[in-house]
């Protein structure tokens, strides 16, 4: 099927959804109104306004896709036979898109939505408000749908999991009410196809796999259309240092192309997950070739097997299958055309990305988009010889290696004077965990808390997002370097700034001692953080202050695993929290098993209390909602890898050393060195 068909098909399909620009309201303003209605107890208003916000969000997205594809179709580059012709097409497309989008969505074409709101819609937060509102309005069927939709993108949400179980027992709620209102058609069809395949219904499965492929390639066209907006590589602004026409065009096109290239990852990633499903697109052809074989459609099986080999050239089990199919047919065939065309474009994109990235002066590394470790169950492997026998071919396992060697898995050494060990790993019901008290005195906690009110900045560490994990709390933070700089400048007492520095050193020394670490443990990140409950938004909360996660791995509750791979901070080896206060409601850290449901331990914060643990799959954890007051703590992560030692810490060492030089007569006992 030709790629242009998908463009025309989608543009035509979306043409019927043109909204009235006079009635469409910006979805972020509607969202804010709905949240206000929720906290004022106007649940009818919540449903009406939030549903309108979701509709507006969807219309804006569809309009951008429709307009960009329509203008692309109306002004093809095939008409450009010179430089002027090329730029003529560019200008006409730009004019076409501006007029089209403005006509569709009116004032929203110029309206800028905050990153916090965009993230809330990506995380499906509106559905959390909706399920509670529908429940208050005694509409459990709609509440169940909203809860299910939210949970699909937030599987670690313990309270929502409980809510769903309760909905199942309510009168009037049926199984078909648990629908994902934001389901992605290609993923929905694929999952349904796998279910039929595993039941042995190869005819039904093959139809759904084919449907999933059609939906996938349509979604790919849409994803690429959405990439044609504003882009920015981190720490790079091409408009500030480039003025050559072609270099400016090259830089922006490279950013758009990078986004389009990543559509592979986006389409394979389930809602709310960080990591894509492995081998996602090739799996379709793997499943299909076996299903067609079972249906005695050997020609189709061969074409799908050849398509799979386009992604994994030379893979032995599939090469054997191709040989078998050819022998049965008595001839060869060609791979599926849509797969061949798709990969040709993918390879061409890579070539251009490497050129464009080099021109921009940024690094680009091709990701492994189609790891062959993801695949069908081995018990239904395809034939590999003409005798018709089934041969099991082992799939490579996704190894999850923890860099901590056995020498780092000891614990129990004596702690420094004054520090009280409350629980070791056994006492806190886990592996490589510890809980201690009296790391700080009451006066020291008060001093650090007072300094925090001056030096912390909203959204620090989260690109300025003041509510990075929940809209019901404000987050603020500051690094140890910032504290020392403020102290050096006289904006806070240098004594308080140094206490922050010294307290973080105490934390590392306790970890080194208790866990008997006999190699260099570097600071990876040191952060003074405060989470504050937002007044008026706490009455009906059921979310978390920080979702359940692993500190150096991507938690996958459905697979009962935590994958130590990017974009997780895979270099982290130990984590710690040193609390500064306990005069607030909620905010307890809790540990779970890999299912993100079974809670194994909960720790209540108090001044001077410290919890430390290894950062890997053995310690998934989250933070309960802070429902009143402000929770402040020192959050620290450590690494054995010197490549990831904290640069701010090294600069902080220099600031402390300079201060020590000027304060030698004060009798201060300071160790400014990062390494022990």
C-alpha positions in Angstrom: 0.0 0.0 0.0 1.5 3.3 -1.0 2.5 5.8 1.7 0.8 8.6 -0.2 -2.5 6.7 0.2 -2.2 7.0 4.0 -1.6 10.7 3.8 -4.6 11.2 1.5 -6.8 8.8 3.5 -6.0 10.4 6.8 -6.4 14.0 5.5 -9.8 13.0 4.0 -10.9 11.2 7.2 -10.0 14.2 9.3 -11.7 16.7 7.0 -15.0 15.8 8.5 -13.9 16.9 12.0 -13.4 20.6 11.3 -14.6 22.4 14.5 -16.2 25.8 14.8 -13.4 28.2 15.8 -16.0 30.5 17.5 -16.9 27.8 20.0 -13.6 26.0 20.6 -12.0 27.1 23.9 -8.4 26.5 24.8 -8.1 23.2 26.6 -5.7 24.4 29.3 -8.1 27.2 30.4 -11.0 24.7 30.5 -8.8 22.3 32.5 -8.1 24.9 35.1 -11.8 25.8 35.3 -12.6 22.1 35.8 -10.1 21.7 38.6 -11.5 24.7 40.3 -15.0 23.3 40.0 -13.8 20.0 41.5 -12.4 21.6 44.6 -15.5 23.7 45.0 -17.6 20.5 44.9 -19.4 21.3 41.6 -19.1 17.8 40.2 -21.6 18.4 37.4 -19.4 21.3 36.3 -16.3 19.1 36.5 -17.8 16.6 34.1 -19.1 19.2 31.7 -15.9 21.3 31.6 -13.4 18.5 31.8 -15.1 16.6 29.0 -15.0 19.8 26.9 -11.3 20.2 27.7 -10.6 16.7 26.5 -12.6 17.3 23.4 -10.7 20.6 22.7 -7.4 18.8 23.3 -8.3 16.1 20.8 -9.6 18.7 18.2 -6.4 20.7 18.3 -4.4 17.6 17.7 -6.5 16.3 14.9 -6.6 19.8 13.3 -2.8 20.0 13.2 -2.6 16.6 11.6 -5.3 17.4 9.1 -4.0 20.8 8.1 -0.4 19.7 7.7 -1.2 16.6 5.6 -3.7 18.5 3.5 -1.2 21.4 2.8 1.5 18.8 2.1 -0.8 17.1 -0.4 -1.8 20.4 -2.1 1.7 21.7 -2.4 4.0 18.8 -3.3 7.7 19.3 -3.8 7.4 17.5 -7.1 6.4 20.8 -8.5 9.7 22.4 -7.5 12.2 22.4 -10.4 14.5 25.2 -9.1 15.5 27.0 -5.9 12.6 29.4 -6.3 10.3 26.5 -7.0 11.4 24.8 -3.8 11.0 27.9 -1.6 7.7 28.6 -3.3 6.4 25.3 -2.1 7.7 26.0 1.4 6.0 29.4 1.5 2.8 28.1 0.2 2.7 25.2 2.6 3.4 27.6 5.5 0.6 30.0 4.4 -1.8 27.1 3.8 -1.1 25.6 7.3 -1.5 29.0 9.1 -4.9 29.6 7.4 -6.1 26.1 7.9 -5.2 25.9 11.6 -6.6 29.3 12.3 -9.8 28.5 10.6 -10.1 25.2 12.5 -9.2 26.3 16.0 -9.3 30.1 16.0 -7.6 31.8 18.8 -6.0 28.5 19.9 -3.7 28.7 16.9 -1.8 31.4 18.8 -2.4 30.2 22.3 0.6 28.8 24.2 -0.1 26.0 26.6 2.2 25.5 29.6 4.4 22.5 29.8 2.7 21.4 33.1 -0.7 21.2 31.5 0.7 19.3 28.5 2.3 16.8 30.8 -1.0 16.4 32.8 -2.8 15.5 29.5 -0.1 13.2 28.5 -0.3 11.5 31.9 -4.2 11.4 31.6 -4.6 13.4 34.8 -8.0 14.8 33.7 -9.4 11.2 33.9 -8.6 11.0 37.5 -10.7 14.1 38.2 -13.5 12.7 36.0 -13.7 9.3 37.7 -14.1 10.9 41.1 -16.7 13.4 39.7 -18.7 10.6 38.0 -18.6 8.6 41.2 -20.0 11.6 43.2 -22.8 11.9 40.5 -23.6 8.2 40.9 -22.6 7.2 37.4 -20.3 4.3 38.2 -20.2 3.0 34.6 -18.6 6.3 33.4 -16.5 6.5 36.5 -15.2 3.0 35.7 -14.3 4.0 32.1 -12.4 7.1 33.3 -10.6 5.2 36.0 -9.6 2.4 33.6 -8.4 5.1 31.1 -6.3 6.7 33.8 -4.9 3.5 35.1 -3.6 2.4 31.7 -1.1 5.2 31.8 -0.5 5.0 35.5 -0.3 1.3 36.4 1.7 2.1 39.5 -1.2 4.1 41.1 -2.1 1.9 44.1 -5.3 3.8 44.9 -6.7 3.6 41.4 -6.0 -0.1 41.3 -8.2 -0.4 44.4 -10.9 1.8 42.9 -11.1 -0.4 39.8 -11.6 -3.5 42.0 -14.4 -1.7 43.8 -16.1 -0.6 40.6 -16.1 -4.3 39.4 -18.3 -5.1 42.4 -20.7 -2.2 42.0 -24.2 -2.8 40.7 -24.7 -1.6 37.1 -21.0 -1.8 36.2 -20.3 -4.3 33.5 -17.0 -5.6 32.0 -17.5 -3.6 28.8 -17.6 -0.4 30.8 -13.9 -0.8 31.5 -12.7 0.8 28.2 -9.6 2.8 27.5 -11.0 6.1 26.1 -7.5 7.0 24.8 -6.6 3.6 23.3 -4.2 3.7 20.4 -5.9 1.7 17.6 -2.7 0.0 16.4 -1.8 -1.2 19.9 -5.4 -2.2 20.7 -5.6 -4.3 17.5 -2.1 -5.9 18.2 -3.0 -6.9 21.8 -6.3 -8.4 20.7 -4.5 -10.3 17.9 -2.0 -11.7 20.3 -4.9 -12.9 22.5 -6.5 -14.8 19.6 -3.2 -16.1 18.5 -2.4 -17.6 21.9 -5.9 -19.2 21.8 -5.0 -20.9 18.5 -7.5 -18.8 16.5 -5.0 -18.1 13.6 -7.6 -16.8 11.2 -9.0 -14.2 13.6 -5.4 -13.3 14.8 -4.2 -12.8 11.2 -7.0 -10.5 10.4 -6.3 -8.4 13.5 -2.6 -8.4 12.9 -3.2 -7.0 9.4 -5.5 -4.4 10.9 -2.9 -3.5 13.4 -0.3 -3.0 10.6 -2.7 -0.7 8.7 -3.3 1.3 11.9 0.4 1.4 12.7 1.4 2.9 9.4 -1.5 5.4 9.6 -0.3 6.4 13.1 3.2 6.8 11.8 2.0 9.3 9.2 0.1 11.2 12.0 3.1 11.1 14.3 5.3 12.6 11.6 2.8 15.3 10.9 2.8 16.3 14.5 6.6 16.6 14.4 6.3 19.6 12.1 6.1 22.1 15.0 8.6 23.9 17.2 11.7 21.9 18.3 14.7 22.5 20.4 17.7 20.4 21.1 18.8 20.8 24.7 21.4 23.6 25.1 21.1 24.5 21.4 19.5 27.6 19.8 20.2 27.7 16.1 18.6 31.2 15.7 21.2 32.7 18.0 24.4 31.6 16.3 23.4 30.8 12.7 22.4 33.4 10.2 23.1 31.5 6.9 19.8 30.6 5.2 20.7 27.0 4.5 22.2 26.4 7.9 19.1 27.7 9.7 16.9 25.5 7.4 19.3 22.5 8.0 19.2 22.9 11.8 15.4 23.1 12.1 14.8 20.3 9.5 17.3 18.1 11.5 15.2 18.7 14.6 12.0 17.8 12.8 13.6 14.7 11.3 14.9 13.6 14.7 11.3 13.8 16.0 10.0 11.8 13.0 12.8 9.2 13.4 11.7 8.7 17.0 8.1 7.9 15.9 9.3 4.3 15.9 9.8 4.5 19.7 6.6 6.5 20.3 4.3 4.0 18.4 5.8 1.1 20.3 5.5 2.7 23.8 2.4 2.0 25.8 0.7 4.9 27.6 2.5 6.1 30.7 5.6 3.9 30.0 9.1 5.1 29.4 10.4 2.2 27.5 8.9 0.9 24.2 7.8 -2.7 23.7 10.7 -4.5 22.3 10.8 -5.6 18.6 7.3 -4.2 18.3 6.8 -3.7 14.5 8.8 -6.8 13.4 6.7 -8.9 15.8 3.7 -8.3 13.6 5.4 -10.1 10.7 6.7 -12.8 13.0 3.2 -13.6 14.3 1.7 -13.4 10.8 4.2 -15.7 9.1 3.4 -18.4 11.6 -0.4 -17.8 11.5 -0.4 -18.0 7.7 1.7 -21.1 7.9 -1.0 -22.7 10.2 -3.6 -21.5 7.7 -1.7 -23.2 4.9 -1.1 -19.8 3.2 2.5 -20.4 2.5 2.9 -17.5 0.0 1.7 -15.0 2.6 3.9 -16.7 5.2 7.0 -16.3 3.1 6.3 -12.7 2.4 5.9 -11.9 6.1 9.1 -13.9 7.0 11.0 -12.0 4.4 9.6 -8.7 5.8 10.8 -9.8 9.3 14.3 -10.4 7.9 14.4 -6.8 6.6 14.5 -5.7 10.3 16.8 -8.6 11.5 19.0 -9.6 8.6 20.4 -13.1 8.8 18.5 -14.1 11.9 18.9 -17.9 11.9 15.4 -19.2 12.9 13.7 -16.9 10.4 16.2 -17.7 7.6 15.4 -21.4 8.2 11.7 -20.6 7.9 12.2 -18.8 4.6 14.2 -21.7 3.2 11.4 -24.1 4.3 8.6 -21.9 2.7 10.6 -21.6 -0.6 11.0 -25.4 -0.7 7.3 -25.9 -0.2 6.4 -23.3 -2.8 9.1 -24.3 -5.3 10.0 -20.6 -5.8 10.9 -17.4 -3.9 8.9 -14.2 -3.3 9.4 -10.6 -2.2 9.0 -9.1 1.3 5.9 -7.1 2.1 6.1 -3.8 0.2 5.0 -1.6 3.1 7.7 -2.9 5.3 10.4 -2.5 2.6 9.2 1.1 1.9 9.1 1.9 5.6 12.7 0.8 6.2 14.0 2.5 3.1 12.7 5.8 4.5 14.1 4.9 8.0 17.6 4.4 6.6 17.4 7.5 4.5 16.4 9.5 7.6 19.4 8.1 9.4 21.8 9.2 6.7 20.3 12.8 6.8 20.3 12.9 10.6 24.0 12.1 10.7 24.7 14.9 8.2 22.4 17.4 9.9 23.6 16.6 13.4 27.2 17.1 12.4 26.2 20.5 10.9 24.5 21.5 14.1 27.5 20.3 16.2 25.4 17.9 18.3 25.8 14.2 18.9 23.3 11.8 17.4 23.5 8.0 18.1 21.1 5.6 16.4 19.0 3.7 18.9 18.4 0.0 18.7 14.8 0.4 17.6 14.0 -3.3 16.9 15.8 -5.4 19.5 15.3 -9.0 18.5 14.8 -10.0 22.2 11.1 -9.3 22.0 9.0 -12.0 20.3 6.4 -14.7 20.4 6.3 -17.5 22.9 8.9 -20.1 22.0 6.4 -22.9 22.4 4.9 -21.9 19.0 8.1 -21.5 17.0 7.8 -21.9 13.3 9.1 -24.9 11.3 12.7 -25.0 10.3 12.9 -28.0 8.0 10.8 -29.8 5.4 10.0 -32.7 7.7 7.4 -30.4 9.3 8.8 -30.8 12.8 8.6 -27.9 15.2 11.9 -26.7 16.6 12.3 -24.5 19.6 14.8 -21.6 19.1 15.7 -19.9 22.3 15.0 -16.1 22.3 17.8 -14.0 23.8 16.8 -12.8 27.3 16.7 -9.2 28.2 19.4 -9.2 30.8 19.0 -6.9 33.8 22.5 -6.8 35.2 23.1 -5.0 38.5 26.6 -3.5 38.7 26.8 -3.9 42.4 29.2 -6.8 43.0 28.9 -9.1 46.0 31.3 -6.9 48.0 28.7 -4.2 48.0 25.9 -6.4 49.3 27.1 -6.6 52.9 25.7 -4.7 55.8 25.8 -4.2 59.5 29.1 -2.4 60.4 29.0 0.0 63.4 27.7 3.6 62.7 29.3 6.8 63.8 28.6 8.0 67.3 25.2 9.5 68.0 23.5 7.9 65.0 20.9 5.3 65.9 20.2 2.3 63.6 16.4 1.5 63.7 16.2 -1.2 61.1 18.5 -3.0 58.7 17.3 -4.8 55.6 15.5 -7.5 57.5 13.9 -5.1 59.9 12.6 -2.9 57.0 11.4 -6.0 55.1 13.6 -5.8 52.0 17.0 -6.0 50.4 19.8 -3.5 51.0 17.8 -1.0 53.0 18.5 0.8 56.2 16.7 3.2 58.5 18.5 5.4 61.0 17.6 8.3 63.3 19.5 11.3 64.8 21.6 12.1 61.7 20.7 15.7 62.4 19.7 17.5 65.6 16.5 19.5 65.9 18.4 22.7 65.6 20.2 21.6 62.5 16.9 20.5 60.9 15.4 23.9 61.7 18.4 25.7 60.3 18.3 23.8 57.0 14.6 24.3 56.7 14.9 28.0 57.2 17.6 28.2 54.5 15.4 26.2 52.2 12.8 28.9 52.1 15.5 31.3 50.6 17.5 29.1 48.2 14.9 26.6 46.8 13.4 27.4 43.4 10.1 26.0 42.0 10.7 23.2 39.6 14.4 23.0 40.2 15.6 19.8 38.6 12.5 19.4 36.5 13.0 22.1 33.9 11.0 24.6 35.9 7.9 22.4 36.2 6.6 23.4 39.6 4.3 20.4 39.9 6.3 17.6 38.1 4.5 14.6 39.7 1.1 15.8 40.8 -0.9 19.0 40.2 -1.8 19.0 43.9 1.6 19.8 45.2 4.3 22.4 44.5 7.9 21.2 44.3 11.0 23.3 44.9 14.7 22.4 45.2 18.3 23.6 45.4 21.7 22.0 44.9 24.5 22.1 47.4 26.4 24.3 45.1 23.6 26.9 45.0 23.5 26.9 48.8 27.2 27.5 49.1 27.2 30.2 46.4 24.4 32.0 48.3 26.4 31.6 51.5 29.6 32.9 49.8 27.6 35.9 48.6 26.1 36.6 52.1 22.5 35.9 51.0 22.2 33.0 53.6 24.5 32.3 56.5 27.6 30.4 55.3 27.3 28.2 58.3 23.9 27.0 57.1 25.2 26.4 53.6 28.1 24.4 55.0 25.7 22.4 57.2 23.9 21.3 53.9 27.3 20.2 52.5 28.3 18.5 55.8 25.0 16.7 56.2 25.3 15.2 52.7 28.8 13.9 53.7 27.4 12.3 56.8 24.8 10.5 54.7 27.5 9.0 52.5 29.7 8.0 55.4 26.7 6.2 57.0 26.1 4.3 53.7 29.8 3.4 53.4 29.9 2.2 56.9 26.7 0.3 57.2 26.8 -1.4 53.8 30.5 -2.0 54.1 31.3 -0.4 50.8 35.1 -0.7 50.2 35.4 1.2 46.9 34.9 4.9 46.0 31.3 6.0 46.2 30.8 9.3 44.3 28.0 11.8 44.8 25.8 11.7 41.7 23.2 14.2 42.7 22.5 16.2 45.9 19.2 18.0 46.2 17.5 19.9 49.0 13.8 19.5 48.2 10.5 20.6 49.6 7.0 19.4 48.6 4.1 21.6 49.6 0.4 20.7 49.6 -1.6 23.2 47.6 -4.4 24.6 49.8 -7.9 23.7 48.5 -6.8 20.8 46.4 -6.6 18.0 49.1 -10.1 16.9 50.0 -10.4 14.2 47.3 -6.9 13.3 46.6 -6.0 9.7 45.7 -2.7 10.3 43.8 0.9 10.1 45.0 3.4 12.7 45.7 5.9 10.7 43.6 4.7 7.6 41.6 6.2 4.2 42.3 9.5 3.8 40.4 13.1 2.4 40.5 15.9 4.9 40.8 18.2 3.3 38.2 15.7 1.3 36.1 12.3 1.5 34.3 9.7 -0.2 36.4 7.4 -2.5 34.4 4.8 -3.9 36.8 3.1 -6.0 34.1 6.3 -7.9 33.4 7.2 -7.9 37.1 10.6 -6.4 36.2 12.6 -3.2 36.3 14.7 -2.7 33.2 18.1 -1.1 33.8 18.2 0.8 30.6 17.9 4.4 29.3 16.2 6.8 29.9 16.5 5.6 33.5 19.5 6.9 35.5 21.3 3.6 35.2 24.5 4.9 36.8 22.9 5.2 40.2 23.9 2.7 42.8 22.7 4.0 46.2 19.9 6.4 47.1 19.1 8.2 50.4 16.6 10.6 51.9 17.5 12.6 55.0 14.3 14.2 56.4 14.3 17.7 57.9 10.8 17.7 59.5 7.7 15.7 60.3 5.1 18.4 60.9 3.0 17.7 57.8 0.4 15.2 56.8 1.3 12.3 54.5 4.6 12.2 52.6 5.7 8.8 53.7 8.1 6.9 51.5 6.9 3.3 50.9 8.5 0.3 49.2 6.8 -2.2 47.0 7.5 -5.4 45.2 8.0 -5.3 41.4 4.3 -5.5 40.8 4.0 -1.9 42.2 1.0 -3.1 44.3 2.4 -5.1 47.2 3.7 -2.7 49.8 6.6 -4.1 51.8 7.5 -1.2 54.1 6.5 2.4 54.9 8.7 5.0 56.6 7.2 8.1 58.4 9.5 11.1 58.1 10.8 13.1 61.1 13.7 15.4 61.7 17.1 13.6 61.4 15.6 10.3 60.1 17.4 8.8 57.1 16.4 6.0 54.8 19.0 4.6 52.4 18.9 1.7 49.9 20.4 0.4 46.7 18.9 2.1 43.7 18.0 -1.0 41.6 15.1 -3.4 41.0 15.2 -4.7 44.5 13.8 -1.4 45.9 10.8 0.1 43.9 9.4 2.9 46.0 7.0 5.9 45.9 5.9 8.8 48.1 2.4 9.2 49.5 0.6 12.4 48.9 1.5 15.4 51.1 -2.0 16.6 52.0 -1.1 19.4 54.5 2.0 21.4 55.1 5.5 21.1 53.6 7.8 18.1 53.6 11.6 19.0 53.3 14.5 16.6 52.9 17.9 16.1 51.5 17.6 13.7 48.5 20.9 12.1 47.5 22.1 9.6 44.9 25.5 7.9 44.7 27.4 6.1 42.0 30.5 3.9 41.6 31.0 5.2 38.1 33.4 8.2 38.2 32.0 9.4 34.8 28.8 10.3 36.6 30.1 12.0 39.6 28.3 15.2 40.4 29.9 18.2 38.8 28.2 20.7 41.1 29.7 18.7 44.0 33.2 19.2 42.7 32.6 22.9 42.4 31.1 22.9 45.9 34.3 21.3 47.1 36.2 24.3 45.7 33.9 26.8 47.4 34.2 25.0 50.7 38.0 24.8 50.3 38.2 28.6 49.7 36.0 29.2 52.7 38.1 26.9 54.9 41.2 28.8 53.8 39.7 32.0 55.1 38.4 30.4 58.3 41.4 28.4 59.4 41.3 30.2 62.8 37.8 29.1 63.5 38.7 25.5 64.3 36.4 24.0 61.7 36.6 20.3 60.9 35.9 20.1 57.2 36.7 17.5 54.6 36.2 19.1 51.2 37.3 16.1 49.2 34.7 14.2 47.2 36.6 10.9 47.3 37.5 9.0 50.5 
